Amino acid sequence: MKTNRVEEGVSGGRKKRGKVADEVEVVVATETETEAETGIPPCPVEDPRYGDKTVAVVAWFKEYRPEEFVKRYAGRRFLRQD
């Protein structure tokens, strides 16, 4: 006879849909010594959904780290932002 009982730690083969993570770890960029000396502001915080493709992060790399911008985003096309 089958039962609907599920043992603890076993999902019974079914996946729960719509489950949201309890905590989202957000990495906060820290300012390095050379950036503090030159007056470059710290990199904006990345949105967990978009990572380093967050609009503010892309703009920061384009303005303050053009060499890194070219390496990271080579061959990508960006929408014009006014």
N, C-alpha and C positions, 0 to 999 in steps of 0.2 A: 504494500500500500504506500503511495506517495504522500508526502506531507509538504506543507509550505514552510517548514522550519528551515532556517538558514543558520549554519554554525557560525560562531563568532569568527570574524576575520576572513570568511569566505563569502564572495558576493553571489554565488550561485550562477555565474555566467552572465548576469545582466549588468549592464553599465548604467550608472545613474547619469541622467542628462541634466544639464543646467546647473551642475554643482560649481559653485564659485569658491575659489581659494580663500581660506580664512585670512591669510596675510599675504601682502605683496611686498617684496623686498625692493626698495627704491635705493639705488646707489647715488649718493650725493658726491659730486665731483669736488675734489679738494684743490686748493690753489697751491701750485708749486712755488719754490723760492724765486725762480727766474720770472714767473708770471707776476709775482708780487712786486718785483723790482721794476719791471717794464710797464706796469699798469694795465696789463691784460686782465679783463674780468674772468672769473672762473666759468667753465663751460656750463651751460644750463642743464638742468636735470632732465634726463631722458624719460619720455613717456613709456611705461612698460609695454604698451601695445606696439609702439613703433621703433623703440630702441634708438639707434644712432641715426635713424631717418626722421626723427622728430624735427619739425620745421625750424625751431629755435636752435637746435644743435647743428643742423646743416648750415644755417646762416652764420653761426659762431665760427665754425671751421672755415667757411669761405672767407670771412673777414680777418680772423686772427691767426689761422694756421693754413695758409693756402697750399703749402706742400702736402700736408696731411689730407686736405680736402681732395686734391687731385688723386692721391693714392686710394682713399676710401671710396670716393664716388666717381671713379673713372668710367666714362661711357654712359652715365646716367643723365637723363634729361629732367630738368626741374621746371615746374610751372613758374611763370613770372610772378613775383610778389612785389606789390607796391607798398 
